Amino acid sequence: MTFLVLLGVLALAVGGCVCVVWAARGGPGWVRAVAAVTLGAGALLRRSAKRRRRLGGGGNNGGDAG
């Protein structure tokens, strides 16, 4: 079941990337709408990742590895 969910997420991501490229080449209106949603979701993810890094909420926080 988890595999199917991950496969669906991968299909949505690839489809969004295809729509972004197609919209850049002058695709139909629905492609531009999907591309705008995809780019907006990417911007939100980048912003949240920056916020997490700034707050120190993830990864190695400069600790001694050995």
PDB file of N, CA, C and O in Angstrom, chain B, residues numbered from 101:
ATOM      1  N   MET B 101       0.823  -1.197   0.000  1.00  0.00           N
ATOM      2  CA  MET B 101       0.000   0.000   0.000  1.00  0.00           C
ATOM      3  C   MET B 101       0.868   1.262   0.000  1.00  0.00           C
ATOM      4  O   MET B 101       0.599   2.218  -0.728  1.00  0.00           O
ATOM      5  N   THR B 102       1.920   1.245   0.836  1.00  0.00           N
ATOM      6  CA  THR B 102       2.823   2.390   0.893  1.00  0.00           C
ATOM      7  C   THR B 102       3.495   2.608  -0.458  1.00  0.00           C
ATOM      8  O   THR B 102       3.701   3.742  -0.891  1.00  0.00           O
ATOM      9  N   PHE B 103       3.831   1.507  -1.111  1.00  0.00           N
ATOM     10  CA  PHE B 103       4.462   1.597  -2.423  1.00  0.00           C
ATOM     11  C   PHE B 103       3.547   2.308  -3.417  1.00  0.00           C
ATOM     12  O   PHE B 103       4.017   3.121  -4.213  1.00  0.00           O
ATOM     13  N   LEU B 104       2.260   2.016  -3.382  1.00  0.00           N
ATOM     14  CA  LEU B 104       1.314   2.658  -4.296  1.00  0.00           C
ATOM     15  C   LEU B 104       1.188   4.156  -4.018  1.00  0.00           C
ATOM     16  O   LEU B 104       1.069   4.956  -4.947  1.00  0.00           O
ATOM     17  N   VAL B 105       1.215   4.530  -2.748  1.00  0.00           N
ATOM     18  CA  VAL B 105       1.149   5.950  -2.398  1.00  0.00           C
ATOM     19  C   VAL B 105       2.396   6.665  -2.904  1.00  0.00           C
ATOM     20  O   VAL B 105       2.299   7.741  -3.493  1.00  0.00           O
ATOM     21  N   LEU B 106       3.568   6.070  -2.678  1.00  0.00           N
ATOM     22  CA  LEU B 106       4.801   6.685  -3.165  1.00  0.00           C
ATOM     23  C   LEU B 106       4.838   6.758  -4.687  1.00  0.00           C
ATOM     24  O   LEU B 106       5.334   7.730  -5.257  1.00  0.00           O
ATOM     25  N   LEU B 107       4.315   5.734  -5.334  1.00  0.00           N
ATOM     26  CA  LEU B 107       4.246   5.742  -6.790  1.00  0.00           C
ATOM     27  C   LEU B 107       3.319   6.858  -7.284  1.00  0.00           C
ATOM     28  O   LEU B 107       3.615   7.512  -8.284  1.00  0.00           O
ATOM     29  N   GLY B 108       2.215   7.074  -6.596  1.00  0.00           N
ATOM     30  CA  GLY B 108       1.299   8.157  -6.948  1.00  0.00           C
ATOM     31  C   GLY B 108       1.934   9.526  -6.766  1.00  0.00           C
ATOM     32  O   GLY B 108       1.764  10.406  -7.610  1.00  0.00           O
ATOM     33  N   VAL B 109       2.662   9.713  -5.673  1.00  0.00           N
ATOM     34  CA  VAL B 109       3.346  10.985  -5.438  1.00  0.00           C
ATOM     35  C   VAL B 109       4.404  11.223  -6.513  1.00  0.00           C
ATOM     36  O   VAL B 109       4.554  12.342  -7.003  1.00  0.00           O
ATOM     37  N   LEU B 110       5.127  10.182  -6.874  1.00  0.00           N
ATOM     38  CA  LEU B 110       6.128  10.307  -7.934  1.00  0.00           C
ATOM     39  C   LEU B 110       5.480  10.673  -9.265  1.00  0.00           C
ATOM     40  O   LEU B 110       6.001  11.510 -10.002  1.00  0.00           O
ATOM     41  N   ALA B 111       4.351  10.051  -9.573  1.00  0.00           N
ATOM     42  CA  ALA B 111       3.648  10.350 -10.828  1.00  0.00           C
ATOM     43  C   ALA B 111       3.170  11.806 -10.847  1.00  0.00           C
ATOM     44  O   ALA B 111       3.251  12.473 -11.878  1.00  0.00           O
ATOM     45  N   LEU B 112       2.672  12.297  -9.704  1.00  0.00           N
ATOM     46  CA  LEU B 112       2.238  13.697  -9.637  1.00  0.00           C
ATOM     47  C   LEU B 112       3.422  14.652  -9.812  1.00  0.00           C
ATOM     48  O   LEU B 112       3.300  15.674 -10.487  1.00  0.00           O
ATOM     49  N   ALA B 113       4.552  14.325  -9.214  1.00  0.00           N
ATOM     50  CA  ALA B 113       5.729  15.185  -9.333  1.00  0.00           C
ATOM     51  C   ALA B 113       6.234  15.227 -10.771  1.00  0.00           C
ATOM     52  O   ALA B 113       6.542  16.297 -11.296  1.00  0.00           O
ATOM     53  N   VAL B 114       6.318  14.071 -11.400  1.00  0.00           N
ATOM     54  CA  VAL B 114       6.781  14.026 -12.797  1.00  0.00           C
ATOM     55  C   VAL B 114       5.783  14.743 -13.704  1.00  0.00           C
ATOM     56  O   VAL B 114       6.180  15.491 -14.597  1.00  0.00           O
ATOM     57  N   GLY B 115       4.499  14.517 -13.480  1.00  0.00           N
ATOM     58  CA  GLY B 115       3.479  15.206 -14.274  1.00  0.00           C
ATOM     59  C   GLY B 115       3.546  16.716 -14.110  1.00  0.00           C
ATOM     60  O   GLY B 115       3.364  17.457 -15.076  1.00  0.00           O
ATOM     61  N   GLY B 116       3.806  17.172 -12.890  1.00  0.00           N
ATOM     62  CA  GLY B 116       3.941  18.610 -12.654  1.00  0.00           C
ATOM     63  C   GLY B 116       5.143  19.184 -13.386  1.00  0.00           C
ATOM     64  O   GLY B 116       5.067  20.272 -13.957  1.00  0.00           O
ATOM     65  N   CYS B 117       6.252  18.454 -13.370  1.00  0.00           N
ATOM     66  CA  CYS B 117       7.444  18.922 -14.087  1.00  0.00           C
ATOM     67  C   CYS B 117       7.204  18.988 -15.593  1.00  0.00           C
ATOM     68  O   CYS B 117       7.640  19.926 -16.261  1.00  0.00           O
ATOM     69  N   VAL B 118       6.513  17.989 -16.115  1.00  0.00           N
ATOM     70  CA  VAL B 118       6.184  17.995 -17.548  1.00  0.00           C
ATOM     71  C   VAL B 118       5.312  19.199 -17.887  1.00  0.00           C
ATOM     72  O   VAL B 118       5.502  19.842 -18.919  1.00  0.00           O
ATOM     73  N   CYS B 119       4.359  19.500 -17.014  1.00  0.00           N
ATOM     74  CA  CYS B 119       3.484  20.651 -17.267  1.00  0.00           C
ATOM     75  C   CYS B 119       4.248  21.970 -17.207  1.00  0.00           C
ATOM     76  O   CYS B 119       3.944  22.891 -17.965  1.00  0.00           O
ATOM     77  N   VAL B 120       5.235  22.075 -16.317  1.00  0.00           N
ATOM     78  CA  VAL B 120       6.032  23.298 -16.238  1.00  0.00           C
ATOM     79  C   VAL B 120       6.791  23.508 -17.543  1.00  0.00           C
ATOM     80  O   VAL B 120       6.818  24.619 -18.072  1.00  0.00           O
ATOM     81  N   VAL B 121       7.403  22.456 -18.063  1.00  0.00           N
ATOM     82  CA  VAL B 121       8.154  22.574 -19.317  1.00  0.00           C
ATOM     83  C   VAL B 121       7.218  22.888 -20.474  1.00  0.00           C
ATOM     84  O   VAL B 121       7.523  23.733 -21.315  1.00  0.00           O
ATOM     85  N   TRP B 122       6.067  22.199 -20.515  1.00  0.00           N
ATOM     86  CA  TRP B 122       5.106  22.413 -21.594  1.00  0.00           C
ATOM     87  C   TRP B 122       4.550  23.833 -21.553  1.00  0.00           C
ATOM     88  O   TRP B 122       4.388  24.469 -22.595  1.00  0.00           O
ATOM     89  N   ALA B 123       4.258  24.333 -20.349  1.00  0.00           N
ATOM     90  CA  ALA B 123       3.727  25.692 -20.218  1.00  0.00           C
ATOM     91  C   ALA B 123       4.760  26.722 -20.659  1.00  0.00           C
ATOM     92  O   ALA B 123       4.404  27.751 -21.235  1.00  0.00           O
ATOM     93  N   ALA B 124       6.038  26.454 -20.394  1.00  0.00           N
ATOM     94  CA  ALA B 124       7.081  27.377 -20.820  1.00  0.00           C
ATOM     95  C   ALA B 124       7.156  27.460 -22.339  1.00  0.00           C
ATOM     96  O   ALA B 124       7.607  28.464 -22.891  1.00  0.00           O
ATOM     97  N   ARG B 125       6.715  26.408 -23.008  1.00  0.00           N
ATOM     98  CA  ARG B 125       6.720  26.388 -24.474  1.00  0.00           C
ATOM     99  C   ARG B 125       5.381  26.816 -25.061  1.00  0.00           C
ATOM    100  O   ARG B 125       5.170  26.719 -26.270  1.00  0.00           O
ATOM    101  N   GLY B 126       4.466  27.294 -24.199  1.00  0.00           N
ATOM    102  CA  GLY B 126       3.202  27.837 -24.680  1.00  0.00           C
ATOM    103  C   GLY B 126       2.090  26.828 -24.758  1.00  0.00           C
ATOM    104  O   GLY B 126       1.362  26.795 -25.750  1.00  0.00           O
ATOM    105  N   GLY B 127       1.935  26.011 -23.755  1.00  0.00           N
ATOM    106  CA  GLY B 127       0.887  24.997 -23.738  1.00  0.00           C
ATOM    107  C   GLY B 127      -0.494  25.592 -23.505  1.00  0.00           C
ATOM    108  O   GLY B 127      -0.634  26.804 -23.342  1.00  0.00           O
ATOM    109  N   PRO B 128      -1.517  24.739 -23.489  1.00  0.00           N
ATOM    110  CA  PRO B 128      -2.884  25.208 -23.257  1.00  0.00           C
ATOM    111  C   PRO B 128      -3.075  25.731 -21.834  1.00  0.00           C
ATOM    112  O   PRO B 128      -2.193  25.593 -20.987  1.00  0.00           O
ATOM    113  N   GLY B 129      -4.218  26.320 -21.589  1.00  0.00           N
ATOM    114  CA  GLY B 129      -4.489  26.964 -20.309  1.00  0.00           C
ATOM    115  C   GLY B 129      -4.421  26.032 -19.111  1.00  0.00           C
ATOM    116  O   GLY B 129      -3.896  26.404 -18.062  1.00  0.00           O
ATOM    117  N   TRP B 130      -4.950  24.814 -19.261  1.00  0.00           N
ATOM    118  CA  TRP B 130      -4.939  23.905 -18.112  1.00  0.00           C
ATOM    119  C   TRP B 130      -3.528  23.498 -17.738  1.00  0.00           C
ATOM    120  O   TRP B 130      -3.241  23.224 -16.572  1.00  0.00           O
ATOM    121  N   VAL B 131      -2.633  23.457 -18.744  1.00  0.00           N
ATOM    122  CA  VAL B 131      -1.236  23.122 -18.461  1.00  0.00           C
ATOM    123  C   VAL B 131      -0.576  24.260 -17.687  1.00  0.00           C
ATOM    124  O   VAL B 131       0.214  24.024 -16.772  1.00  0.00           O
ATOM    125  N   ARG B 132      -0.906  25.492 -18.060  1.00  0.00           N
ATOM    126  CA  ARG B 132      -0.359  26.640 -17.335  1.00  0.00           C
ATOM    127  C   ARG B 132      -0.855  26.678 -15.904  1.00  0.00           C
ATOM    128  O   ARG B 132      -0.117  27.070 -15.000  1.00  0.00           O
ATOM    129  N   ALA B 133      -2.100  26.274 -15.689  1.00  0.00           N
ATOM    130  CA  ALA B 133      -2.642  26.236 -14.329  1.00  0.00           C
ATOM    131  C   ALA B 133      -1.930  25.176 -13.483  1.00  0.00           C
ATOM    132  O   ALA B 133      -1.568  25.438 -12.336  1.00  0.00           O
ATOM    133  N   VAL B 134      -1.730  23.991 -14.043  1.00  0.00           N
ATOM    134  CA  VAL B 134      -1.024  22.928 -13.308  1.00  0.00           C
ATOM    135  C   VAL B 134       0.416  23.345 -13.038  1.00  0.00           C
ATOM    136  O   VAL B 134       0.955  23.068 -11.967  1.00  0.00           O
ATOM    137  N   ALA B 135       1.039  24.011 -14.010  1.00  0.00           N
ATOM    138  CA  ALA B 135       2.416  24.474 -13.820  1.00  0.00           C
ATOM    139  C   ALA B 135       2.491  25.512 -12.704  1.00  0.00           C
ATOM    140  O   ALA B 135       3.426  25.497 -11.904  1.00  0.00           O
ATOM    141  N   ALA B 136       1.512  26.409 -12.649  1.00  0.00           N
ATOM    142  CA  ALA B 136       1.500  27.428 -11.593  1.00  0.00           C
ATOM    143  C   ALA B 136       1.349  26.779 -10.217  1.00  0.00           C
ATOM    144  O   ALA B 136       2.010  27.192  -9.264  1.00  0.00           O
ATOM    145  N   VAL B 137       0.493  25.779 -10.106  1.00  0.00           N
ATOM    146  CA  VAL B 137       0.325  25.060  -8.833  1.00  0.00           C
ATOM    147  C   VAL B 137       1.614  24.345  -8.462  1.00  0.00           C
ATOM    148  O   VAL B 137       2.021  24.368  -7.300  1.00  0.00           O
ATOM    149  N   THR B 138       2.255  23.715  -9.428  1.00  0.00           N
ATOM    150  CA  THR B 138       3.501  22.998  -9.169  1.00  0.00           C
ATOM    151  C   THR B 138       4.593  23.951  -8.698  1.00  0.00           C
ATOM    152  O   THR B 138       5.292  23.659  -7.728  1.00  0.00           O
ATOM    153  N   LEU B 139       4.746  25.084  -9.374  1.00  0.00           N
ATOM    154  CA  LEU B 139       5.762  26.055  -8.975  1.00  0.00           C
ATOM    155  C   LEU B 139       5.448  26.658  -7.613  1.00  0.00           C
ATOM    156  O   LEU B 139       6.356  26.909  -6.821  1.00  0.00           O
ATOM    157  N   GLY B 140       4.171  26.892  -7.336  1.00  0.00           N
ATOM    158  CA  GLY B 140       3.774  27.415  -6.026  1.00  0.00           C
ATOM    159  C   GLY B 140       4.076  26.432  -4.911  1.00  0.00           C
ATOM    160  O   GLY B 140       4.551  26.826  -3.846  1.00  0.00           O
ATOM    161  N   ALA B 141       3.804  25.147  -5.149  1.00  0.00           N
ATOM    162  CA  ALA B 141       4.103  24.125  -4.142  1.00  0.00           C
ATOM    163  C   ALA B 141       5.607  24.035  -3.910  1.00  0.00           C
ATOM    164  O   ALA B 141       6.047  23.863  -2.773  1.00  0.00           O
ATOM    165  N   GLY B 142       6.390  24.146  -4.959  1.00  0.00           N
ATOM    166  CA  GLY B 142       7.842  24.130  -4.804  1.00  0.00           C
ATOM    167  C   GLY B 142       8.345  25.310  -3.995  1.00  0.00           C
ATOM    168  O   GLY B 142       9.244  25.164  -3.167  1.00  0.00           O
ATOM    169  N   ALA B 143       7.763  26.487  -4.234  1.00  0.00           N
ATOM    170  CA  ALA B 143       8.157  27.669  -3.469  1.00  0.00           C
ATOM    171  C   ALA B 143       7.801  27.509  -1.990  1.00  0.00           C
ATOM    172  O   ALA B 143       8.577  27.905  -1.120  1.00  0.00           O
ATOM    173  N   LEU B 144       6.640  26.935  -1.704  1.00  0.00           N
ATOM    174  CA  LEU B 144       6.253  26.706  -0.309  1.00  0.00           C
ATOM    175  C   LEU B 144       7.201  25.727   0.372  1.00  0.00           C
ATOM    176  O   LEU B 144       7.580  25.930   1.525  1.00  0.00           O
ATOM    177  N   LEU B 145       7.585  24.670  -0.333  1.00  0.00           N
ATOM    178  CA  LEU B 145       8.507  23.695   0.246  1.00  0.00           C
ATOM    179  C   LEU B 145       9.880  24.312   0.513  1.00  0.00           C
ATOM    180  O   LEU B 145      10.498  24.039   1.542  1.00  0.00           O
ATOM    181  N   ARG B 146      10.353  25.145  -0.418  1.00  0.00           N
ATOM    182  CA  ARG B 146      11.646  25.805  -0.208  1.00  0.00           C
ATOM    183  C   ARG B 146      11.584  26.741   0.994  1.00  0.00           C
ATOM    184  O   ARG B 146      12.514  26.788   1.799  1.00  0.00           O
ATOM    185  N   ARG B 147      10.488  27.483   1.113  1.00  0.00           N
ATOM    186  CA  ARG B 147      10.340  28.418   2.223  1.00  0.00           C
ATOM    187  C   ARG B 147      10.298  27.684   3.562  1.00  0.00           C
ATOM    188  O   ARG B 147      10.915  28.115   4.536  1.00  0.00           O
ATOM    189  N   SER B 148       9.568  26.576   3.600  1.00  0.00           N
ATOM    190  CA  SER B 148       9.483  25.832   4.861  1.00  0.00           C
ATOM    191  C   SER B 148      10.817  25.189   5.209  1.00  0.00           C
ATOM    192  O   SER B 148      11.156  25.077   6.387  1.00  0.00           O
ATOM    193  N   ALA B 149      11.581  24.763   4.205  1.00  0.00           N
ATOM    194  CA  ALA B 149      12.898  24.186   4.473  1.00  0.00           C
ATOM    195  C   ALA B 149      13.852  25.247   5.017  1.00  0.00           C
ATOM    196  O   ALA B 149      14.634  24.965   5.925  1.00  0.00           O
ATOM    197  N   LYS B 150      13.797  26.461   4.474  1.00  0.00           N
ATOM    198  CA  LYS B 150      14.630  27.550   4.980  1.00  0.00           C
ATOM    199  C   LYS B 150      14.261  27.867   6.424  1.00  0.00           C
ATOM    200  O   LYS B 150      15.134  28.085   7.263  1.00  0.00           O
ATOM    201  N   ARG B 151      12.974  27.889   6.702  1.00  0.00           N
ATOM    202  CA  ARG B 151      12.513  28.203   8.054  1.00  0.00           C
ATOM    203  C   ARG B 151      12.975  27.136   9.035  1.00  0.00           C
ATOM    204  O   ARG B 151      13.390  27.451  10.151  1.00  0.00           O
ATOM    205  N   ARG B 152      12.904  25.856   8.615  1.00  0.00           N
ATOM    206  CA  ARG B 152      13.353  24.770   9.486  1.00  0.00           C
ATOM    207  C   ARG B 152      14.847  24.868   9.761  1.00  0.00           C
ATOM    208  O   ARG B 152      15.288  24.666  10.892  1.00  0.00           O
ATOM    209  N   ARG B 153      15.632  25.178   8.720  1.00  0.00           N
ATOM    210  CA  ARG B 153      17.075  25.313   8.909  1.00  0.00           C
ATOM    211  C   ARG B 153      17.397  26.467   9.839  1.00  0.00           C
ATOM    212  O   ARG B 153      18.280  26.363  10.690  1.00  0.00           O
ATOM    213  N   ARG B 154      16.668  27.579   9.671  1.00  0.00           N
ATOM    214  CA  ARG B 154      16.917  28.751  10.490  1.00  0.00           C
ATOM    215  C   ARG B 154      16.609  28.468  11.964  1.00  0.00           C
ATOM    216  O   ARG B 154      17.297  28.968  12.854  1.00  0.00           O
ATOM    217  N   LEU B 155      15.582  27.672  12.211  1.00  0.00           N
ATOM    218  CA  LEU B 155      15.215  27.349  13.581  1.00  0.00           C
ATOM    219  C   LEU B 155      16.040  26.193  14.150  1.00  0.00           C
ATOM    220  O   LEU B 155      15.915  25.874  15.332  1.00  0.00           O
ATOM    221  N   GLY B 156      16.866  25.572  13.340  1.00  0.00           N
ATOM    222  CA  GLY B 156      17.720  24.479  13.808  1.00  0.00           C
ATOM    223  C   GLY B 156      16.964  23.196  14.015  1.00  0.00           C
ATOM    224  O   GLY B 156      17.289  22.423  14.916  1.00  0.00           O
ATOM    225  N   GLY B 157      15.962  22.953  13.198  1.00  0.00           N
ATOM    226  CA  GLY B 157      15.133  21.769  13.405  1.00  0.00           C
ATOM    227  C   GLY B 157      15.417  20.634  12.457  1.00  0.00           C
ATOM    228  O   GLY B 157      14.476  20.100  11.868  1.00  0.00           O
ATOM    229  N   GLY B 158      16.643  20.238  12.275  1.00  0.00           N
ATOM    230  CA  GLY B 158      16.870  19.078  11.429  1.00  0.00           C
ATOM    231  C   GLY B 158      18.327  18.878  11.091  1.00  0.00           C
ATOM    232  O   GLY B 158      19.110  19.825  11.018  1.00  0.00           O
ATOM    233  N   GLY B 159      18.668  17.628  10.888  1.00  0.00           N
ATOM    234  CA  GLY B 159      20.018  17.310  10.463  1.00  0.00           C
ATOM    235  C   GLY B 159      21.021  17.423  11.598  1.00  0.00           C
ATOM    236  O   GLY B 159      20.661  17.487  12.773  1.00  0.00           O
ATOM    237  N   ASN B 160      22.272  17.446  11.216  1.00  0.00           N
ATOM    238  CA  ASN B 160      23.359  17.547  12.171  1.00  0.00           C
ATOM    239  C   ASN B 160      23.576  19.009  12.509  1.00  0.00           C
ATOM    240  O   ASN B 160      23.899  19.805  11.627  1.00  0.00           O
ATOM    241  N   ASN B 161      23.407  19.371  13.756  1.00  0.00           N
ATOM    242  CA  ASN B 161      23.533  20.777  14.162  1.00  0.00           C
ATOM    243  C   ASN B 161      24.948  21.112  14.609  1.00  0.00           C
ATOM    244  O   ASN B 161      25.135  21.804  15.610  1.00  0.00           O
ATOM    245  N   GLY B 162      25.929  20.637  13.889  1.00  0.00           N
ATOM    246  CA  GLY B 162      27.309  20.975  14.194  1.00  0.00           C
ATOM    247  C   GLY B 162      27.898  20.130  15.300  1.00  0.00           C
ATOM    248  O   GLY B 162      28.935  20.491  15.856  1.00  0.00           O
ATOM    249  N   GLY B 163      27.284  19.042  15.630  1.00  0.00           N
ATOM    250  CA  GLY B 163      27.803  18.169  16.683  1.00  0.00           C
ATOM    251  C   GLY B 163      29.029  17.409  16.219  1.00  0.00           C
ATOM    252  O   GLY B 163      29.329  17.358  15.026  1.00  0.00           O
ATOM    253  N   ASP B 164      29.724  16.828  17.158  1.00  0.00           N
ATOM    254  CA  ASP B 164      30.932  16.066  16.851  1.00  0.00           C
ATOM    255  C   ASP B 164      30.547  14.691  16.325  1.00  0.00           C
ATOM    256  O   ASP B 164      29.835  13.946  16.998  1.00  0.00           O
ATOM    257  N   ALA B 165      31.011  14.351  15.130  1.00  0.00           N
ATOM    258  CA  ALA B 165      30.611  13.103  14.485  1.00  0.00           C
ATOM    259  C   ALA B 165      31.423  11.910  15.000  1.00  0.00           C
ATOM    260  O   ALA B 165      31.020  10.771  14.766  1.00  0.00           O
ATOM    261  N   GLY B 166      32.512  12.115  15.668  1.00  0.00           N
ATOM    262  CA  GLY B 166      33.304  10.970  16.021  1.00  0.00           C
ATOM    263  C   GLY B 166      33.939  11.099  17.312  1.00  0.00           C
ATOM    264  O   GLY B 166      34.650  10.192  17.744  1.00  0.00           O
TER     265      GLY B 166
END
